[in-house]
Amino acid sequence: MKRVAMVTEPRNIARFLSALGEPTDVPARSPNAHVAPAVLEEHRSAPQGAR
């Protein structure tokens, strides 16, 4: 695969995505996004054999 262009202007990005039939709005964040750091910290503090 070879890159043929880099689109950086927001207006042009929206136009390009629309032409491809892709959504142009920003997706909503996952409702569980705040849980990930707590789970990661719990995993880090678990004893080595418990994983």
ModelCIF file with pLDDT and N, C-alpha, C, O atoms, coordinates in Angstrom:
data_MODEL
#
_entry.id   MODEL 
#
_entity.id                         1 
_entity.type                       polymer 
_entity.pdbx_number_of_molecules   1 
#
_entity_poly.entity_id                      1 
_entity_poly.type                           'polypeptide(L)' 
_entity_poly.nstd_linkage                   no 
_entity_poly.nstd_monomer                   no 
_entity_poly.pdbx_seq_one_letter_code       MKRVAMVTEPRNIARFLSALGEPTDVPARSPNAHVAPAVLEEHRSAPQGAR 
_entity_poly.pdbx_seq_one_letter_code_can   MKRVAMVTEPRNIARFLSALGEPTDVPARSPNAHVAPAVLEEHRSAPQGAR 
_entity_poly.pdbx_strand_id                 A 
#
loop_
_entity_poly_seq.entity_id 
_entity_poly_seq.num 
_entity_poly_seq.mon_id 
_entity_poly_seq.hetero 
1 1  MET n 
1 2  LYS n 
1 3  ARG n 
1 4  VAL n 
1 5  ALA n 
1 6  MET n 
1 7  VAL n 
1 8  THR n 
1 9  GLU n 
1 10 PRO n 
1 11 ARG n 
1 12 ASN n 
1 13 ILE n 
1 14 ALA n 
1 15 ARG n 
1 16 PHE n 
1 17 LEU n 
1 18 SER n 
1 19 ALA n 
1 20 LEU n 
1 21 GLY n 
1 22 GLU n 
1 23 PRO n 
1 24 THR n 
1 25 ASP n 
1 26 VAL n 
1 27 PRO n 
1 28 ALA n 
1 29 ARG n 
1 30 SER n 
1 31 PRO n 
1 32 ASN n 
1 33 ALA n 
1 34 HIS n 
1 35 VAL n 
1 36 ALA n 
1 37 PRO n 
1 38 ALA n 
1 39 VAL n 
1 40 LEU n 
1 41 GLU n 
1 42 GLU n 
1 43 HIS n 
1 44 ARG n 
1 45 SER n 
1 46 ALA n 
1 47 PRO n 
1 48 GLN n 
1 49 GLY n 
1 50 ALA n 
1 51 ARG n 
#
_struct_asym.id          A 
_struct_asym.entity_id   1 
#
loop_
_ma_qa_metric.id 
_ma_qa_metric.mode 
_ma_qa_metric.name 
_ma_qa_metric.software_group_id 
_ma_qa_metric.type 
1 global pLDDT . pLDDT 
2 local  pLDDT . pLDDT 
#
_ma_qa_metric_global.metric_id      1 
_ma_qa_metric_global.metric_value   77.02 
_ma_qa_metric_global.model_id       1 
_ma_qa_metric_global.ordinal_id     1 
#
loop_
_ma_qa_metric_local.label_asym_id 
_ma_qa_metric_local.label_comp_id 
_ma_qa_metric_local.label_seq_id 
_ma_qa_metric_local.metric_id 
_ma_qa_metric_local.metric_value 
_ma_qa_metric_local.model_id 
_ma_qa_metric_local.ordinal_id 
A MET 1  2 83.00 1 1  
A LYS 2  2 89.00 1 2  
A ARG 3  2 84.00 1 3  
A VAL 4  2 81.00 1 4  
A ALA 5  2 81.00 1 5  
A MET 6  2 85.00 1 6  
A VAL 7  2 83.00 1 7  
A THR 8  2 87.00 1 8  
A GLU 9  2 89.00 1 9  
A PRO 10 2 88.00 1 10 
A ARG 11 2 89.00 1 11 
A ASN 12 2 90.00 1 12 
A ILE 13 2 89.00 1 13 
A ALA 14 2 90.00 1 14 
A ARG 15 2 91.00 1 15 
A PHE 16 2 88.00 1 16 
A LEU 17 2 89.00 1 17 
A SER 18 2 92.00 1 18 
A ALA 19 2 93.00 1 19 
A LEU 20 2 91.00 1 20 
A GLY 21 2 94.00 1 21 
A GLU 22 2 92.00 1 22 
A PRO 23 2 90.00 1 23 
A THR 24 2 89.00 1 24 
A ASP 25 2 88.00 1 25 
A VAL 26 2 84.00 1 26 
A PRO 27 2 82.00 1 27 
A ALA 28 2 80.00 1 28 
A ARG 29 2 72.00 1 29 
A SER 30 2 70.00 1 30 
A PRO 31 2 68.00 1 31 
A ASN 32 2 66.00 1 32 
A ALA 33 2 58.00 1 33 
A HIS 34 2 62.00 1 34 
A VAL 35 2 63.00 1 35 
A ALA 36 2 64.00 1 36 
A PRO 37 2 67.00 1 37 
A ALA 38 2 65.00 1 38 
A VAL 39 2 65.00 1 39 
A LEU 40 2 65.00 1 40 
A GLU 41 2 69.00 1 41 
A GLU 42 2 67.00 1 42 
A HIS 43 2 63.00 1 43 
A ARG 44 2 66.00 1 44 
A SER 45 2 69.00 1 45 
A ALA 46 2 64.00 1 46 
A PRO 47 2 65.00 1 47 
A GLN 48 2 63.00 1 48 
A GLY 49 2 61.00 1 49 
A ALA 50 2 55.00 1 50 
A ARG 51 2 50.00 1 51 
#
loop_
_atom_site.group_PDB 
_atom_site.id 
_atom_site.type_symbol 
_atom_site.label_atom_id 
_atom_site.label_alt_id 
_atom_site.label_comp_id 
_atom_site.label_asym_id 
_atom_site.label_entity_id 
_atom_site.label_seq_id 
_atom_site.pdbx_PDB_ins_code 
_atom_site.Cartn_x 
_atom_site.Cartn_y 
_atom_site.Cartn_z 
_atom_site.occupancy 
_atom_site.B_iso_or_equiv 
_atom_site.pdbx_formal_charge 
_atom_site.auth_seq_id 
_atom_site.auth_comp_id 
_atom_site.auth_asym_id 
_atom_site.auth_atom_id 
_atom_site.pdbx_PDB_model_num 
ATOM 1   N N  . MET A 1 1  ? 0.849   -1.163  0.000  1.00 83.00 ? 1  MET A N  1 
ATOM 2   C CA . MET A 1 1  ? 0.000   0.000   0.000  1.00 83.00 ? 1  MET A CA 1 
ATOM 3   C C  . MET A 1 1  ? 0.898   1.231   0.000  1.00 83.00 ? 1  MET A C  1 
ATOM 4   O O  . MET A 1 1  ? 1.928   1.262   0.674  1.00 83.00 ? 1  MET A O  1 
ATOM 5   N N  . LYS A 1 2  ? 0.501   2.236   -0.757 1.00 89.00 ? 2  LYS A N  1 
ATOM 6   C CA . LYS A 1 2  ? 1.293   3.443   -0.877 1.00 89.00 ? 2  LYS A CA 1 
ATOM 7   C C  . LYS A 1 2  ? 0.407   4.659   -0.616 1.00 89.00 ? 2  LYS A C  1 
ATOM 8   O O  . LYS A 1 2  ? -0.709  4.744   -1.129 1.00 89.00 ? 2  LYS A O  1 
ATOM 9   N N  . ARG A 1 3  ? 0.906   5.587   0.175  1.00 84.00 ? 3  ARG A N  1 
ATOM 10  C CA . ARG A 1 3  ? 0.154   6.813   0.439  1.00 84.00 ? 3  ARG A CA 1 
ATOM 11  C C  . ARG A 1 3  ? 0.276   7.715   -0.783 1.00 84.00 ? 3  ARG A C  1 
ATOM 12  O O  . ARG A 1 3  ? 1.373   7.960   -1.285 1.00 84.00 ? 3  ARG A O  1 
ATOM 13  N N  . VAL A 1 4  ? -0.857  8.199   -1.247 1.00 81.00 ? 4  VAL A N  1 
ATOM 14  C CA . VAL A 1 4  ? -0.841  9.069   -2.419 1.00 81.00 ? 4  VAL A CA 1 
ATOM 15  C C  . VAL A 1 4  ? -1.186  10.518  -2.064 1.00 81.00 ? 4  VAL A C  1 
ATOM 16  O O  . VAL A 1 4  ? -0.955  11.420  -2.870 1.00 81.00 ? 4  VAL A O  1 
ATOM 17  N N  . ALA A 1 5  ? -1.737  10.751  -0.863 1.00 81.00 ? 5  ALA A N  1 
ATOM 18  C CA . ALA A 1 5  ? -2.070  12.108  -0.446 1.00 81.00 ? 5  ALA A CA 1 
ATOM 19  C C  . ALA A 1 5  ? -2.268  12.137  1.057  1.00 81.00 ? 5  ALA A C  1 
ATOM 20  O O  . ALA A 1 5  ? -2.590  11.124  1.678  1.00 81.00 ? 5  ALA A O  1 
ATOM 21  N N  . MET A 1 6  ? -2.070  13.316  1.630  1.00 85.00 ? 6  MET A N  1 
ATOM 22  C CA . MET A 1 6  ? -2.365  13.511  3.044  1.00 85.00 ? 6  MET A CA 1 
ATOM 23  C C  . MET A 1 6  ? -3.301  14.709  3.148  1.00 85.00 ? 6  MET A C  1 
ATOM 24  O O  . MET A 1 6  ? -2.937  15.829  2.790  1.00 85.00 ? 6  MET A O  1 
ATOM 25  N N  . VAL A 1 7  ? -4.494  14.462  3.637  1.00 83.00 ? 7  VAL A N  1 
ATOM 26  C CA . VAL A 1 7  ? -5.500  15.507  3.760  1.00 83.00 ? 7  VAL A CA 1 
ATOM 27  C C  . VAL A 1 7  ? -5.456  16.013  5.195  1.00 83.00 ? 7  VAL A C  1 
ATOM 28  O O  . VAL A 1 7  ? -5.612  15.230  6.132  1.00 83.00 ? 7  VAL A O  1 
ATOM 29  N N  . THR A 1 8  ? -5.244  17.316  5.378  1.00 87.00 ? 8  THR A N  1 
ATOM 30  C CA . THR A 1 8  ? -5.114  17.854  6.731  1.00 87.00 ? 8  THR A CA 1 
ATOM 31  C C  . THR A 1 8  ? -6.144  18.928  7.067  1.00 87.00 ? 8  THR A C  1 
ATOM 32  O O  . THR A 1 8  ? -6.363  19.215  8.244  1.00 87.00 ? 8  THR A O  1 
ATOM 33  N N  . GLU A 1 9  ? -6.772  19.520  6.074  1.00 89.00 ? 9  GLU A N  1 
ATOM 34  C CA . GLU A 1 9  ? -7.773  20.554  6.331  1.00 89.00 ? 9  GLU A CA 1 
ATOM 35  C C  . GLU A 1 9  ? -9.101  19.899  6.713  1.00 89.00 ? 9  GLU A C  1 
ATOM 36  O O  . GLU A 1 9  ? -9.598  19.048  5.975  1.00 89.00 ? 9  GLU A O  1 
ATOM 37  N N  . PRO A 1 10 ? -9.689  20.285  7.866  1.00 88.00 ? 10 PRO A N  1 
ATOM 38  C CA . PRO A 1 10 ? -10.948 19.667  8.307  1.00 88.00 ? 10 PRO A CA 1 
ATOM 39  C C  . PRO A 1 10 ? -12.052 19.704  7.251  1.00 88.00 ? 10 PRO A C  1 
ATOM 40  O O  . PRO A 1 10 ? -12.783 18.727  7.090  1.00 88.00 ? 10 PRO A O  1 
ATOM 41  N N  . ARG A 1 11 ? -12.178 20.804  6.540  1.00 89.00 ? 11 ARG A N  1 
ATOM 42  C CA . ARG A 1 11 ? -13.215 20.920  5.511  1.00 89.00 ? 11 ARG A CA 1 
ATOM 43  C C  . ARG A 1 11 ? -12.999 19.870  4.421  1.00 89.00 ? 11 ARG A C  1 
ATOM 44  O O  . ARG A 1 11 ? -13.954 19.241  3.964  1.00 89.00 ? 11 ARG A O  1 
ATOM 45  N N  . ASN A 1 12 ? -11.758 19.684  4.008  1.00 90.00 ? 12 ASN A N  1 
ATOM 46  C CA . ASN A 1 12 ? -11.449 18.707  2.963  1.00 90.00 ? 12 ASN A CA 1 
ATOM 47  C C  . ASN A 1 12 ? -11.603 17.276  3.465  1.00 90.00 ? 12 ASN A C  1 
ATOM 48  O O  . ASN A 1 12 ? -12.001 16.387  2.711  1.00 90.00 ? 12 ASN A O  1 
ATOM 49  N N  . ILE A 1 13 ? -11.290 17.058  4.728  1.00 89.00 ? 13 ILE A N  1 
ATOM 50  C CA . ILE A 1 13 ? -11.446 15.718  5.309  1.00 89.00 ? 13 ILE A CA 1 
ATOM 51  C C  . ILE A 1 13 ? -12.923 15.326  5.297  1.00 89.00 ? 13 ILE A C  1 
ATOM 52  O O  . ILE A 1 13 ? -13.273 14.209  4.917  1.00 89.00 ? 13 ILE A O  1 
ATOM 53  N N  . ALA A 1 14 ? -13.786 16.255  5.717  1.00 90.00 ? 14 ALA A N  1 
ATOM 54  C CA . ALA A 1 14 ? -15.230 15.991  5.727  1.00 90.00 ? 14 ALA A CA 1 
ATOM 55  C C  . ALA A 1 14 ? -15.727 15.713  4.310  1.00 90.00 ? 14 ALA A C  1 
ATOM 56  O O  . ALA A 1 14 ? -16.535 14.808  4.099  1.00 90.00 ? 14 ALA A O  1 
ATOM 57  N N  . ARG A 1 15 ? -15.249 16.483  3.348  1.00 91.00 ? 15 ARG A N  1 
ATOM 58  C CA . ARG A 1 15 ? -15.659 16.286  1.960  1.00 91.00 ? 15 ARG A CA 1 
ATOM 59  C C  . ARG A 1 15 ? -15.222 14.916  1.448  1.00 91.00 ? 15 ARG A C  1 
ATOM 60  O O  . ARG A 1 15 ? -15.990 14.227  0.776  1.00 91.00 ? 15 ARG A O  1 
ATOM 61  N N  . PHE A 1 16 ? -13.998 14.526  1.764  1.00 88.00 ? 16 PHE A N  1 
ATOM 62  C CA . PHE A 1 16 ? -13.455 13.237  1.336  1.00 88.00 ? 16 PHE A CA 1 
ATOM 63  C C  . PHE A 1 16 ? -14.236 12.083  1.963  1.00 88.00 ? 16 PHE A C  1 
ATOM 64  O O  . PHE A 1 16 ? -14.601 11.128  1.277  1.00 88.00 ? 16 PHE A O  1 
ATOM 65  N N  . LEU A 1 17 ? -14.491 12.177  3.273  1.00 89.00 ? 17 LEU A N  1 
ATOM 66  C CA . LEU A 1 17 ? -15.247 11.120  3.953  1.00 89.00 ? 17 LEU A CA 1 
ATOM 67  C C  . LEU A 1 17 ? -16.668 11.015  3.410  1.00 89.00 ? 17 LEU A C  1 
ATOM 68  O O  . LEU A 1 17 ? -17.194 9.916   3.236  1.00 89.00 ? 17 LEU A O  1 
ATOM 69  N N  . SER A 1 18 ? -17.282 12.157  3.146  1.00 92.00 ? 18 SER A N  1 
ATOM 70  C CA . SER A 1 18 ? -18.633 12.146  2.583  1.00 92.00 ? 18 SER A CA 1 
ATOM 71  C C  . SER A 1 18 ? -18.649 11.447  1.228  1.00 92.00 ? 18 SER A C  1 
ATOM 72  O O  . SER A 1 18 ? -19.570 10.686  0.930  1.00 92.00 ? 18 SER A O  1 
ATOM 73  N N  . ALA A 1 19 ? -17.642 11.700  0.414  1.00 93.00 ? 19 ALA A N  1 
ATOM 74  C CA . ALA A 1 19 ? -17.565 11.077  -0.903 1.00 93.00 ? 19 ALA A CA 1 
ATOM 75  C C  . ALA A 1 19 ? -17.430 9.561   -0.796 1.00 93.00 ? 19 ALA A C  1 
ATOM 76  O O  . ALA A 1 19 ? -17.876 8.828   -1.678 1.00 93.00 ? 19 ALA A O  1 
ATOM 77  N N  . LEU A 1 20 ? -16.812 9.099   0.289  1.00 91.00 ? 20 LEU A N  1 
ATOM 78  C CA . LEU A 1 20 ? -16.656 7.658   0.509  1.00 91.00 ? 20 LEU A CA 1 
ATOM 79  C C  . LEU A 1 20 ? -17.871 7.035   1.199  1.00 91.00 ? 20 LEU A C  1 
ATOM 80  O O  . LEU A 1 20 ? -17.957 5.816   1.345  1.00 91.00 ? 20 LEU A O  1 
ATOM 81  N N  . GLY A 1 21 ? -18.808 7.886   1.621  1.00 94.00 ? 21 GLY A N  1 
ATOM 82  C CA . GLY A 1 21 ? -19.987 7.385   2.315  1.00 94.00 ? 21 GLY A CA 1 
ATOM 83  C C  . GLY A 1 21 ? -19.730 7.114   3.790  1.00 94.00 ? 21 GLY A C  1 
ATOM 84  O O  . GLY A 1 21 ? -20.484 6.380   4.430  1.00 94.00 ? 21 GLY A O  1 
ATOM 85  N N  . GLU A 1 22 ? -18.677 7.700   4.327  1.00 92.00 ? 22 GLU A N  1 
ATOM 86  C CA . GLU A 1 22 ? -18.330 7.516   5.737  1.00 92.00 ? 22 GLU A CA 1 
ATOM 87  C C  . GLU A 1 22 ? -18.908 8.657   6.572  1.00 92.00 ? 22 GLU A C  1 
ATOM 88  O O  . GLU A 1 22 ? -19.118 9.754   6.055  1.00 92.00 ? 22 GLU A O  1 
ATOM 89  N N  . PRO A 1 23 ? -19.171 8.407   7.870  1.00 90.00 ? 23 PRO A N  1 
ATOM 90  C CA . PRO A 1 23 ? -19.682 9.471   8.733  1.00 90.00 ? 23 PRO A CA 1 
ATOM 91  C C  . PRO A 1 23 ? -18.632 10.562  8.945  1.00 90.00 ? 23 PRO A C  1 
ATOM 92  O O  . PRO A 1 23 ? -17.436 10.276  8.993  1.00 90.00 ? 23 PRO A O  1 
ATOM 93  N N  . THR A 1 24 ? -19.076 11.794  9.071  1.00 89.00 ? 24 THR A N  1 
ATOM 94  C CA . THR A 1 24 ? -18.147 12.907  9.272  1.00 89.00 ? 24 THR A CA 1 
ATOM 95  C C  . THR A 1 24 ? -18.235 13.497  10.671 1.00 89.00 ? 24 THR A C  1 
ATOM 96  O O  . THR A 1 24 ? -17.424 14.349  11.034 1.00 89.00 ? 24 THR A O  1 
ATOM 97  N N  . ASP A 1 25 ? -19.219 13.051  11.472 1.00 88.00 ? 25 ASP A N  1 
ATOM 98  C CA . ASP A 1 25 ? -19.339 13.573  12.830 1.00 88.00 ? 25 ASP A CA 1 
ATOM 99  C C  . ASP A 1 25 ? -18.429 12.794  13.778 1.00 88.00 ? 25 ASP A C  1 
ATOM 100 O O  . ASP A 1 25 ? -18.056 11.652  13.509 1.00 88.00 ? 25 ASP A O  1 
ATOM 101 N N  . VAL A 1 26 ? -18.085 13.430  14.878 1.00 84.00 ? 26 VAL A N  1 
ATOM 102 C CA . VAL A 1 26 ? -17.225 12.803  15.875 1.00 84.00 ? 26 VAL A CA 1 
ATOM 103 C C  . VAL A 1 26 ? -18.038 11.762  16.638 1.00 84.00 ? 26 VAL A C  1 
ATOM 104 O O  . VAL A 1 26 ? -19.123 12.081  17.125 1.00 84.00 ? 26 VAL A O  1 
ATOM 105 N N  . PRO A 1 27 ? -17.546 10.517  16.758 1.00 82.00 ? 27 PRO A N  1 
ATOM 106 C CA . PRO A 1 27 ? -18.305 9.495   17.473 1.00 82.00 ? 27 PRO A CA 1 
ATOM 107 C C  . PRO A 1 27 ? -18.354 9.784   18.978 1.00 82.00 ? 27 PRO A C  1 
ATOM 108 O O  . PRO A 1 27 ? -17.462 10.431  19.525 1.00 82.00 ? 27 PRO A O  1 
ATOM 109 N N  . ALA A 1 28 ? -19.394 9.301   19.626 1.00 80.00 ? 28 ALA A N  1 
ATOM 110 C CA . ALA A 1 28 ? -19.537 9.472   21.072 1.00 80.00 ? 28 ALA A CA 1 
ATOM 111 C C  . ALA A 1 28 ? -18.511 8.599   21.788 1.00 80.00 ? 28 ALA A C  1 
ATOM 112 O O  . ALA A 1 28 ? -18.140 7.532   21.300 1.00 80.00 ? 28 ALA A O  1 
ATOM 113 N N  . ARG A 1 29 ? -18.066 9.058   22.931 1.00 72.00 ? 29 ARG A N  1 
ATOM 114 C CA . ARG A 1 29 ? -17.123 8.264   23.736 1.00 72.00 ? 29 ARG A CA 1 
ATOM 115 C C  . ARG A 1 29 ? -17.844 7.082   24.346 1.00 72.00 ? 29 ARG A C  1 
ATOM 116 O O  . ARG A 1 29 ? -19.050 7.127   24.589 1.00 72.00 ? 29 ARG A O  1 
ATOM 117 N N  . SER A 1 30 ? -17.103 6.045   24.585 1.00 70.00 ? 30 SER A N  1 
ATOM 118 C CA . SER A 1 30 ? -17.651 4.862   25.229 1.00 70.00 ? 30 SER A CA 1 
ATOM 119 C C  . SER A 1 30 ? -18.094 5.215   26.646 1.00 70.00 ? 30 SER A C  1 
ATOM 120 O O  . SER A 1 30 ? -17.379 5.936   27.343 1.00 70.00 ? 30 SER A O  1 
ATOM 121 N N  . PRO A 1 31 ? -19.245 4.731   27.086 1.00 68.00 ? 31 PRO A N  1 
ATOM 122 C CA . PRO A 1 31 ? -19.679 5.046   28.452 1.00 68.00 ? 31 PRO A CA 1 
ATOM 123 C C  . PRO A 1 31 ? -18.776 4.417   29.509 1.00 68.00 ? 31 PRO A C  1 
ATOM 124 O O  . PRO A 1 31 ? -18.792 4.849   30.661 1.00 68.00 ? 31 PRO A O  1 
ATOM 125 N N  . ASN A 1 32 ? -17.999 3.416   29.144 1.00 66.00 ? 32 ASN A N  1 
ATOM 126 C CA . ASN A 1 32 ? -17.119 2.747   30.094 1.00 66.00 ? 32 ASN A CA 1 
ATOM 127 C C  . ASN A 1 32 ? -15.685 3.243   30.010 1.00 66.00 ? 32 ASN A C  1 
ATOM 128 O O  . ASN A 1 32 ? -14.792 2.604   30.566 1.00 66.00 ? 32 ASN A O  1 
ATOM 129 N N  . ALA A 1 33 ? -15.433 4.354   29.338 1.00 58.00 ? 33 ALA A N  1 
ATOM 130 C CA . ALA A 1 33 ? -14.075 4.862   29.171 1.00 58.00 ? 33 ALA A CA 1 
ATOM 131 C C  . ALA A 1 33 ? -13.410 5.171   30.515 1.00 58.00 ? 33 ALA A C  1 
ATOM 132 O O  . ALA A 1 33 ? -12.193 5.028   30.639 1.00 58.00 ? 33 ALA A O  1 
ATOM 133 N N  . HIS A 1 34 ? -14.176 5.589   31.516 1.00 62.00 ? 34 HIS A N  1 
ATOM 134 C CA . HIS A 1 34 ? -13.597 5.932   32.818 1.00 62.00 ? 34 HIS A CA 1 
ATOM 135 C C  . HIS A 1 34 ? -13.205 4.694   33.621 1.00 62.00 ? 34 HIS A C  1 
ATOM 136 O O  . HIS A 1 34 ? -12.476 4.820   34.605 1.00 62.00 ? 34 HIS A O  1 
ATOM 137 N N  . VAL A 1 35 ? -13.657 3.523   33.241 1.00 63.00 ? 35 VAL A N  1 
ATOM 138 C CA . VAL A 1 35 ? -13.378 2.295   33.979 1.00 63.00 ? 35 VAL A CA 1 
ATOM 139 C C  . VAL A 1 35 ? -11.991 1.746   33.640 1.00 63.00 ? 35 VAL A C  1 
ATOM 140 O O  . VAL A 1 35 ? -11.357 1.111   34.483 1.00 63.00 ? 35 VAL A O  1 
ATOM 141 N N  . ALA A 1 36 ? -11.524 1.977   32.442 1.00 64.00 ? 36 ALA A N  1 
ATOM 142 C CA . ALA A 1 36 ? -10.265 1.394   31.979 1.00 64.00 ? 36 ALA A CA 1 
ATOM 143 C C  . ALA A 1 36 ? -9.070  1.682   32.894 1.00 64.00 ? 36 ALA A C  1 
ATOM 144 O O  . ALA A 1 36 ? -8.334  0.744   33.201 1.00 64.00 ? 36 ALA A O  1 
ATOM 145 N N  . PRO A 1 37 ? -8.830  2.921   33.351 1.00 67.00 ? 37 PRO A N  1 
ATOM 146 C CA . PRO A 1 37 ? -7.678  3.156   34.227 1.00 67.00 ? 37 PRO A CA 1 
ATOM 147 C C  . PRO A 1 37 ? -7.751  2.357   35.529 1.00 67.00 ? 37 PRO A C  1 
ATOM 148 O O  . PRO A 1 37 ? -6.726  1.874   36.010 1.00 67.00 ? 37 PRO A O  1 
ATOM 149 N N  . ALA A 1 38 ? -8.941  2.211   36.104 1.00 65.00 ? 38 ALA A N  1 
ATOM 150 C CA . ALA A 1 38 ? -9.088  1.453   37.348 1.00 65.00 ? 38 ALA A CA 1 
ATOM 151 C C  . ALA A 1 38 ? -8.779  -0.020  37.120 1.00 65.00 ? 38 ALA A C  1 
ATOM 152 O O  . ALA A 1 38 ? -8.120  -0.649  37.948 1.00 65.00 ? 38 ALA A O  1 
ATOM 153 N N  . VAL A 1 39 ? -9.245  -0.573  36.015 1.00 65.00 ? 39 VAL A N  1 
ATOM 154 C CA . VAL A 1 39 ? -8.987  -1.980  35.705 1.00 65.00 ? 39 VAL A CA 1 
ATOM 155 C C  . VAL A 1 39 ? -7.504  -2.192  35.468 1.00 65.00 ? 39 VAL A C  1 
ATOM 156 O O  . VAL A 1 39 ? -6.934  -3.179  35.933 1.00 65.00 ? 39 VAL A O  1 
ATOM 157 N N  . LEU A 1 40 ? -6.865  -1.260  34.738 1.00 65.00 ? 40 LEU A N  1 
ATOM 158 C CA . LEU A 1 40 ? -5.438  -1.367  34.467 1.00 65.00 ? 40 LEU A CA 1 
ATOM 159 C C  . LEU A 1 40 ? -4.636  -1.319  35.765 1.00 65.00 ? 40 LEU A C  1 
ATOM 160 O O  . LEU A 1 40 ? -3.707  -2.105  35.945 1.00 65.00 ? 40 LEU A O  1 
ATOM 161 N N  . GLU A 1 41 ? -4.986  -0.409  36.665 1.00 69.00 ? 41 GLU A N  1 
ATOM 162 C CA . GLU A 1 41 ? -4.276  -0.300  37.938 1.00 69.00 ? 41 GLU A CA 1 
ATOM 163 C C  . GLU A 1 41 ? -4.472  -1.560  38.774 1.00 69.00 ? 41 GLU A C  1 
ATOM 164 O O  . GLU A 1 41 ? -3.536  -2.017  39.430 1.00 69.00 ? 41 GLU A O  1 
ATOM 165 N N  . GLU A 1 42 ? -5.668  -2.122  38.757 1.00 67.00 ? 42 GLU A N  1 
ATOM 166 C CA . GLU A 1 42 ? -5.932  -3.356  39.487 1.00 67.00 ? 42 GLU A CA 1 
ATOM 167 C C  . GLU A 1 42 ? -5.064  -4.487  38.932 1.00 67.00 ? 42 GLU A C  1 
ATOM 168 O O  . GLU A 1 42 ? -4.528  -5.296  39.689 1.00 67.00 ? 42 GLU A O  1 
ATOM 169 N N  . HIS A 1 43 ? -4.933  -4.535  37.626 1.00 63.00 ? 43 HIS A N  1 
ATOM 170 C CA . HIS A 1 43 ? -4.117  -5.563  36.973 1.00 63.00 ? 43 HIS A CA 1 
ATOM 171 C C  . HIS A 1 43 ? -2.647  -5.402  37.348 1.00 63.00 ? 43 HIS A C  1 
ATOM 172 O O  . HIS A 1 43 ? -1.954  -6.388  37.602 1.00 63.00 ? 43 HIS A O  1 
ATOM 173 N N  . ARG A 1 44 ? -2.172  -4.155  37.381 1.00 66.00 ? 44 ARG A N  1 
ATOM 174 C CA . ARG A 1 44 ? -0.766  -3.893  37.712 1.00 66.00 ? 44 ARG A CA 1 
ATOM 175 C C  . ARG A 1 44 ? -0.443  -4.287  39.148 1.00 66.00 ? 44 ARG A C  1 
ATOM 176 O O  . ARG A 1 44 ? 0.660   -4.756  39.430 1.00 66.00 ? 44 ARG A O  1 
ATOM 177 N N  . SER A 1 45 ? -1.400  -4.097  40.058 1.00 69.00 ? 45 SER A N  1 
ATOM 178 C CA . SER A 1 45 ? -1.118  -4.354  41.478 1.00 69.00 ? 45 SER A CA 1 
ATOM 179 C C  . SER A 1 45 ? -1.364  -5.810  41.869 1.00 69.00 ? 45 SER A C  1 
ATOM 180 O O  . SER A 1 45 ? -1.061  -6.195  42.998 1.00 69.00 ? 45 SER A O  1 
ATOM 181 N N  . ALA A 1 46 ? -1.906  -6.628  40.965 1.00 64.00 ? 46 ALA A N  1 
ATOM 182 C CA . ALA A 1 46 ? -2.159  -8.038  41.282 1.00 64.00 ? 46 ALA A CA 1 
ATOM 183 C C  . ALA A 1 46 ? -0.829  -8.792  41.370 1.00 64.00 ? 46 ALA A C  1 
ATOM 184 O O  . ALA A 1 46 ? 0.112   -8.474  40.643 1.00 64.00 ? 46 ALA A O  1 
ATOM 185 N N  . PRO A 1 47 ? -0.751  -9.790  42.259 1.00 65.00 ? 47 PRO A N  1 
ATOM 186 C CA . PRO A 1 47 ? 0.458   -10.601 42.346 1.00 65.00 ? 47 PRO A CA 1 
ATOM 187 C C  . PRO A 1 47 ? 0.742   -11.293 41.002 1.00 65.00 ? 47 PRO A C  1 
ATOM 188 O O  . PRO A 1 47 ? -0.182  -11.597 40.248 1.00 65.00 ? 47 PRO A O  1 
ATOM 189 N N  . GLN A 1 48 ? 1.992   -11.531 40.722 1.00 63.00 ? 48 GLN A N  1 
ATOM 190 C CA . GLN A 1 48 ? 2.414   -12.088 39.428 1.00 63.00 ? 48 GLN A CA 1 
ATOM 191 C C  . GLN A 1 48 ? 1.687   -13.399 39.078 1.00 63.00 ? 48 GLN A C  1 
ATOM 192 O O  . GLN A 1 48 ? 1.275   -13.574 37.932 1.00 63.00 ? 48 GLN A O  1 
ATOM 193 N N  . GLY A 1 49 ? 1.525   -14.300 40.016 1.00 61.00 ? 49 GLY A N  1 
ATOM 194 C CA . GLY A 1 49 ? 0.897   -15.580 39.758 1.00 61.00 ? 49 GLY A CA 1 
ATOM 195 C C  . GLY A 1 49 ? -0.619  -15.487 39.587 1.00 61.00 ? 49 GLY A C  1 
ATOM 196 O O  . GLY A 1 49 ? -1.241  -16.424 39.086 1.00 61.00 ? 49 GLY A O  1 
ATOM 197 N N  . ALA A 1 50 ? -1.208  -14.387 39.991 1.00 55.00 ? 50 ALA A N  1 
ATOM 198 C CA . ALA A 1 50 ? -2.666  -14.241 39.937 1.00 55.00 ? 50 ALA A CA 1 
ATOM 199 C C  . ALA A 1 50 ? -3.181  -13.842 38.553 1.00 55.00 ? 50 ALA A C  1 
ATOM 200 O O  . ALA A 1 50 ? -4.389  -13.866 38.320 1.00 55.00 ? 50 ALA A O  1 
ATOM 201 N N  . ARG A 1 51 ? -2.304  -13.481 37.649 1.00 50.00 ? 51 ARG A N  1 
ATOM 202 C CA . ARG A 1 51 ? -2.734  -13.009 36.333 1.00 50.00 ? 51 ARG A CA 1 
ATOM 203 C C  . ARG A 1 51 ? -3.056  -14.145 35.479 1.00 50.00 ? 51 ARG A C  1 
ATOM 204 O O  . ARG A 1 51 ? -3.441  -13.960 34.324 1.00 50.00 ? 51 ARG A O  1 
#
